[in-house]
Amino acid sequence: MTQAYSDPSREDDAYALPDIEVFYLTAEEVATQTDEDRQYEWLKQYPLATMNSRDRQAMLDAMIEAEGITGGWFWWSCFPGCLPDSEPMGPYDTEAEALANAQDDSGY
């Protein structure tokens, strides 16, 4: 996980902290970290997914294919040691694209 500044000019400021994290998630990780309502809908079709790893994997595979979920690079706002301030934004093809989008969104 890479930590960066939303305003690159603050990197030399001794009192500034990085406020963006850039990271990679696989399609399966994206599927498991989606909103709870979507997971609940899929659990209706795979009721044993919470108790059986084979059924859980079948549910995740079906979810990824049906919803076109892809892995890639993501970013979110976050200070070191703190919980994220936003949902993951992405996916992007490269780490550089994710970081550029994060810095563009912050207005710097």
TORPA-4810 file (N, C-alpha, C, O; in nm, 3 decimals):
<nodes>
NODE_1_0.085_-0.117_0.000_0.000_0.000_0.000_0.090_0.124_0.000_0.178_0.139_0.085_M
NODE_2_0.066_0.209_-0.096_0.143_0.332_-0.111_0.069_0.448_-0.046_-0.050_0.467_-0.069_T
NODE_3_0.140_0.526_0.033_0.082_0.647_0.091_0.134_0.767_0.013_0.252_0.774_-0.022_Q
NODE_4_0.044_0.861_-0.015_0.081_0.979_-0.094_0.006_1.101_-0.042_-0.080_1.091_0.045_A
NODE_5_0.040_1.216_-0.099_-0.023_1.343_-0.061_-0.123_1.383_-0.169_-0.093_1.372_-0.288_Y
NODE_6_-0.239_1.429_-0.128_-0.336_1.480_-0.226_-0.283_1.607_-0.291_-0.314_1.637_-0.406_S
NODE_7_-0.203_1.682_-0.217_-0.136_1.802_-0.268_0.014_1.773_-0.268_0.077_1.783_-0.163_D
NODE_8_0.072_1.739_-0.383_0.214_1.702_-0.387_0.309_1.809_-0.333_0.420_1.776_-0.291_P
NODE_9_0.268_1.934_-0.333_0.356_2.040_-0.282_0.375_2.030_-0.130_0.464_2.095_-0.076_S
NODE_10_0.295_1.951_-0.062_0.307_1.938_0.084_0.406_1.830_0.126_0.431_1.813_0.245_R
NODE_11_0.463_1.757_0.030_0.555_1.649_0.064_0.676_1.696_0.145_0.727_1.622_0.229_E
NODE_12_0.721_1.817_0.122_0.838_1.870_0.193_0.804_1.937_0.325_0.893_1.978_0.399_D
NODE_13_0.675_1.948_0.356_0.631_2.010_0.481_0.649_1.910_0.595_0.589_1.803_0.594_D
NODE_14_0.731_1.946_0.691_0.761_1.854_0.802_0.638_1.824_0.888_0.637_1.725_0.962_A
NODE_15_0.534_1.907_0.879_0.416_1.888_0.962_0.298_1.827_0.886_0.190_1.811_0.942_Y
NODE_16_0.318_1.793_0.760_0.211_1.734_0.678_0.223_1.583_0.677_0.333_1.528_0.681_A
NODE_17_0.109_1.517_0.672_0.105_1.372_0.662_0.044_1.331_0.529_-0.041_1.403_0.475_L
NODE_18_0.085_1.217_0.475_0.020_1.169_0.354_-0.127_1.142_0.384_-0.161_1.092_0.491_P
NODE_19_-0.215_1.174_0.288_-0.358_1.158_0.314_-0.429_1.075_0.206_-0.552_1.078_0.196_D
NODE_20_-0.353_1.001_0.127_-0.409_0.912_0.024_-0.336_0.778_0.033_-0.214_0.775_0.052_I
NODE_21_-0.410_0.670_0.020_-0.350_0.538_0.008_-0.390_0.479_-0.125_-0.508_0.484_-0.163_E
NODE_22_-0.294_0.422_-0.197_-0.318_0.358_-0.326_-0.284_0.211_-0.308_-0.180_0.177_-0.252_V
NODE_23_-0.373_0.123_-0.355_-0.355_-0.020_-0.331_-0.419_-0.101_-0.443_-0.499_-0.050_-0.520_F
NODE_24_-0.381_-0.229_-0.451_-0.434_-0.320_-0.553_-0.531_-0.419_-0.489_-0.504_-0.473_-0.382_Y
NODE_25_-0.644_-0.443_-0.555_-0.741_-0.544_-0.513_-0.770_-0.637_-0.629_-0.785_-0.592_-0.743_L
NODE_26_-0.780_-0.766_-0.601_-0.822_-0.862_-0.703_-0.974_-0.852_-0.719_-1.041_-0.790_-0.637_T
NODE_27_-1.026_-0.912_-0.824_-1.171_-0.911_-0.846_-1.244_-0.975_-0.728_-1.351_-0.929_-0.688_A
NODE_28_-1.187_-1.081_-0.674_-1.250_-1.147_-0.559_-1.251_-1.057_-0.436_-1.350_-1.053_-0.363_E
NODE_29_-1.144_-0.984_-0.414_-1.140_-0.891_-0.301_-1.242_-0.779_-0.319_-1.306_-0.736_-0.223_E
NODE_30_-1.258_-0.731_-0.443_-1.357_-0.627_-0.470_-1.497_-0.682_-0.441_-1.579_-0.613_-0.381_V
NODE_31_-1.524_-0.805_-0.483_-1.656_-0.866_-0.463_-1.687_-0.882_-0.314_-1.802_-0.865_-0.273_A
NODE_32_-1.588_-0.915_-0.233_-1.613_-0.935_-0.090_-1.623_-0.805_-0.014_-1.673_-0.801_0.098_T
NODE_33_-1.574_-0.696_-0.075_-1.577_-0.567_-0.006_-1.683_-0.474_-0.063_-1.677_-0.352_-0.043_Q
NODE_34_-1.779_-0.530_-0.135_-1.888_-0.448_-0.188_-1.987_-0.418_-0.077_-1.975_-0.470_0.034_T
NODE_35_-2.084_-0.336_-0.108_-2.181_-0.299_-0.006_-2.259_-0.421_0.043_-2.277_-0.518_-0.030_D
NODE_36_-2.304_-0.414_0.164_-2.369_-0.527_0.230_-2.500_-0.566_0.163_-2.537_-0.683_0.164_E
NODE_37_-2.572_-0.470_0.105_-2.698_-0.501_0.040_-2.677_-0.594_-0.080_-2.755_-0.687_-0.102_D
NODE_38_-2.571_-0.569_-0.157_-2.542_-0.654_-0.273_-2.506_-0.796_-0.226_-2.552_-0.894_-0.283_R
NODE_39_-2.423_-0.805_-0.124_-2.386_-0.936_-0.073_-2.509_-1.011_-0.020_-2.522_-1.131_-0.040_Q
NODE_40_-2.597_-0.940_0.047_-2.719_-1.001_0.099_-2.803_-1.059_-0.014_-2.858_-1.168_0.000_Y
NODE_41_-2.814_-0.988_-0.126_-2.890_-1.038_-0.241_-2.828_-1.165_-0.297_-2.900_-1.258_-0.334_E
NODE_42_-2.697_-1.169_-0.303_-2.631_-1.290_-0.353_-2.641_-1.405_-0.253_-2.648_-1.521_-0.294_W
NODE_43_-2.643_-1.375_-0.125_-2.658_-1.482_-0.025_-2.794_-1.548_-0.031_-2.810_-1.661_0.013_L
NODE_44_-2.892_-1.479_-0.084_-3.024_-1.542_-0.103_-3.015_-1.656_-0.203_-3.086_-1.756_-0.190_K
NODE_45_-2.929_-1.641_-0.303_-2.912_-1.745_-0.404_-2.817_-1.855_-0.358_-2.824_-1.968_-0.406_Q
NODE_46_-2.728_-1.822_-0.265_-2.629_-1.917_-0.213_-2.636_-1.917_-0.061_-2.546_-1.864_0.005_Y
NODE_47_-2.742_-1.974_-0.003_-2.761_-1.965_0.142_-2.652_-2.033_0.226_-2.634_-1.999_0.343_P
NODE_48_-2.581_-2.129_0.169_-2.477_-2.197_0.245_-2.340_-2.130_0.233_-2.242_-2.179_0.289_L
NODE_49_-2.332_-2.021_0.162_-2.204_-1.954_0.139_-2.139_-1.905_0.268_-2.017_-1.890_0.273_A
NODE_50_-2.217_-1.881_0.371_-2.159_-1.836_0.498_-2.103_-1.952_0.580_-2.032_-1.930_0.679_T
NODE_51_-2.136_-2.074_0.540_-2.093_-2.190_0.618_-2.000_-2.284_0.541_-1.937_-2.371_0.601_M
NODE_52_-1.992_-2.269_0.410_-1.921_-2.365_0.328_-1.832_-2.290_0.229_-1.881_-2.208_0.151_N
NODE_53_-1.702_-2.318_0.232_-1.609_-2.244_0.146_-1.633_-2.272_-0.002_-1.611_-2.185_-0.085_S
NODE_54_-1.677_-2.393_-0.036_-1.705_-2.425_-0.176_-1.822_-2.342_-0.228_-1.817_-2.289_-0.339_R
NODE_55_-1.927_-2.331_-0.148_-2.043_-2.250_-0.187_-2.008_-2.101_-0.189_-2.057_-2.027_-0.274_D
NODE_56_-1.924_-2.058_-0.097_-1.882_-1.918_-0.095_-1.805_-1.885_-0.222_-1.825_-1.779_-0.282_R
NODE_57_-1.715_-1.976_-0.262_-1.637_-1.952_-0.384_-1.728_-1.952_-0.506_-1.708_-1.870_-0.596_Q
NODE_58_-1.827_-2.041_-0.511_-1.922_-2.044_-0.623_-2.000_-1.913_-0.628_-2.024_-1.859_-0.737_A
NODE_59_-2.041_-1.860_-0.512_-2.112_-1.734_-0.507_-2.025_-1.619_-0.558_-2.070_-1.536_-0.637_M
NODE_60_-1.899_-1.614_-0.512_-1.809_-1.508_-0.555_-1.782_-1.515_-0.705_-1.780_-1.412_-0.773_L
NODE_61_-1.761_-1.636_-0.757_-1.738_-1.652_-0.900_-1.858_-1.604_-0.981_-1.842_-1.535_-1.082_D
NODE_62_-1.978_-1.640_-0.937_-2.100_-1.598_-1.006_-2.118_-1.447_-0.998_-2.157_-1.384_-1.096_A
NODE_63_-2.089_-1.389_-0.882_-2.102_-1.245_-0.862_-2.006_-1.170_-0.954_-2.044_-1.071_-1.017_M
NODE_64_-1.882_-1.216_-0.961_-1.780_-1.151_-1.044_-1.820_-1.154_-1.190_-1.809_-1.054_-1.260_I
NODE_65_-1.866_-1.270_-1.236_-1.904_-1.282_-1.377_-2.031_-1.204_-1.410_-2.035_-1.133_-1.510_E
NODE_66_-2.133_-1.216_-1.327_-2.262_-1.151_-1.356_-2.253_-0.999_-1.349_-2.317_-0.930_-1.428_A
NODE_67_-2.174_-0.947_-1.257_-2.167_-0.802_-1.239_-2.046_-0.738_-1.306_-2.026_-0.617_-1.299_E
NODE_68_-1.964_-0.821_-1.372_-1.847_-0.768_-1.443_-1.746_-0.703_-1.351_-1.683_-0.605_-1.389_G
NODE_69_-1.730_-0.757_-1.232_-1.635_-0.702_-1.134_-1.493_-0.732_-1.180_-1.462_-0.845_-1.217_I
NODE_70_-1.408_-0.630_-1.176_-1.268_-0.649_-1.213_-1.178_-0.599_-1.100_-1.217_-0.515_-1.019_T
NODE_71_-1.059_-0.652_-1.097_-0.960_-0.606_-1.002_-0.884_-0.489_-1.062_-0.904_-0.453_-1.178_G
NODE_72_-0.797_-0.431_-0.983_-0.716_-0.320_-1.031_-0.666_-0.235_-0.916_-0.672_-0.274_-0.800_G
NODE_73_-0.618_-0.118_-0.951_-0.566_-0.023_-0.853_-0.676_0.068_-0.803_-0.758_0.116_-0.882_W
NODE_74_-0.679_0.092_-0.674_-0.779_0.175_-0.609_-0.708_0.278_-0.521_-0.589_0.265_-0.492_F
NODE_75_-0.782_0.378_-0.478_-0.731_0.475_-0.381_-0.844_0.515_-0.288_-0.962_0.501_-0.321_W
NODE_76_-0.805_0.564_-0.172_-0.901_0.625_-0.080_-0.828_0.728_0.005_-0.706_0.726_0.017_W
NODE_77_-0.905_0.817_0.063_-0.849_0.918_0.153_-0.829_0.855_0.289_-0.918_0.788_0.342_S
NODE_78_-0.711_0.876_0.346_-0.682_0.813_0.475_-0.552_0.868_0.532_-0.452_0.879_0.461_C
NODE_79_-0.553_0.904_0.660_-0.430_0.942_0.728_-0.364_0.817_0.785_-0.434_0.721_0.818_F
NODE_80_-0.231_0.815_0.798_-0.163_0.698_0.851_-0.218_0.656_0.987_-0.236_0.739_1.077_P
NODE_81_-0.245_0.529_1.001_-0.296_0.476_1.127_-0.443_0.499_1.153_-0.492_0.464_1.260_G
NODE_82_-0.513_0.557_1.058_-0.656_0.587_1.075_-0.740_0.509_0.974_-0.689_0.461_0.873_C
NODE_83_-0.867_0.497_1.005_-0.959_0.434_0.911_-0.979_0.524_0.789_-0.965_0.646_0.799_L
NODE_84_-1.011_0.464_0.675_-1.032_0.544_0.554_-1.147_0.644_0.570_-1.243_0.619_0.642_P
NODE_85_-1.132_0.758_0.501_-1.236_0.861_0.502_-1.331_0.847_0.384_-1.429_0.922_0.375_D
NODE_86_-1.305_0.754_0.294_-1.388_0.737_0.175_-1.393_0.590_0.134_-1.318_0.507_0.184_S
NODE_87_-1.483_0.562_0.043_-1.489_0.429_-0.017_-1.373_0.417_-0.117_-1.323_0.519_-0.165_E
NODE_88_-1.331_0.295_-0.150_-1.228_0.280_-0.253_-1.276_0.335_-0.387_-1.388_0.307_-0.429_P
NODE_89_-1.191_0.411_-0.454_-1.221_0.466_-0.586_-1.141_0.387_-0.688_-1.020_0.371_-0.673_M
NODE_90_-1.206_0.339_-0.791_-1.135_0.264_-0.894_-1.228_0.162_-0.956_-1.349_0.170_-0.934_G
NODE_91_-1.179_0.070_-1.029_-1.038_0.034_-1.048_-0.972_0.114_-1.160_-1.038_0.166_-1.250_P
NODE_92_-0.840_0.123_-1.151_-0.755_0.184_-1.252_-0.655_0.080_-1.299_-0.625_-0.015_-1.227_Y
NODE_93_-0.604_0.098_-1.419_-0.512_0.000_-1.477_-0.375_0.001_-1.410_-0.310_-0.103_-1.399_D
NODE_94_-0.331_0.117_-1.366_-0.199_0.127_-1.305_-0.205_0.206_-1.175_-0.301_0.279_-1.148_T
NODE_95_-0.103_0.190_-1.096_-0.091_0.266_-0.971_-0.081_0.415_-1.000_-0.138_0.498_-0.929_E
NODE_96_-0.007_0.449_-1.106_0.010_0.591_-1.142_-0.123_0.656_-1.180_-0.149_0.771_-1.145_A
NODE_97_-0.210_0.582_-1.252_-0.341_0.636_-1.288_-0.427_0.660_-1.165_-0.497_0.761_-1.156_E
NODE_98_-0.422_0.566_-1.070_-0.500_0.581_-0.947_-0.451_0.703_-0.868_-0.532_0.782_-0.819_A
NODE_99_-0.321_0.719_-0.856_-0.266_0.833_-0.783_-0.299_0.964_-0.852_-0.335_1.062_-0.787_L
NODE_100_-0.288_0.967_-0.985_-0.320_1.089_-1.060_-0.466_1.126_-1.041_-0.498_1.244_-1.025_A
NODE_101_-0.556_1.028_-1.042_-0.698_1.057_-1.020_-0.722_1.109_-0.879_-0.801_1.202_-0.860_N
NODE_102_-0.655_1.051_-0.781_-0.670_1.096_-0.642_-0.626_1.241_-0.628_-0.693_1.320_-0.561_A
NODE_103_-0.517_1.275_-0.690_-0.467_1.413_-0.679_-0.554_1.509_-0.761_-0.570_1.625_-0.723_Q
NODE_104_-0.609_1.463_-0.873_-0.699_1.547_-0.952_-0.829_1.573_-0.877_-0.880_1.685_-0.879_D
NODE_105_-0.882_1.470_-0.810_-1.007_1.485_-0.734_-0.994_1.581_-0.618_-1.091_1.645_-0.578_D
NODE_106_-0.875_1.593_-0.564_-0.856_1.682_-0.449_-0.841_1.827_-0.490_-0.843_1.917_-0.406_S
NODE_107_-0.826_1.851_-0.621_-0.821_1.988_-0.670_-0.683_2.051_-0.674_-0.672_2.173_-0.688_G
NODE_108_-0.579_1.971_-0.661_-0.442_2.028_-0.663_-0.373_1.997_-0.792_-0.258_2.036_-0.812_Y
</nodes>
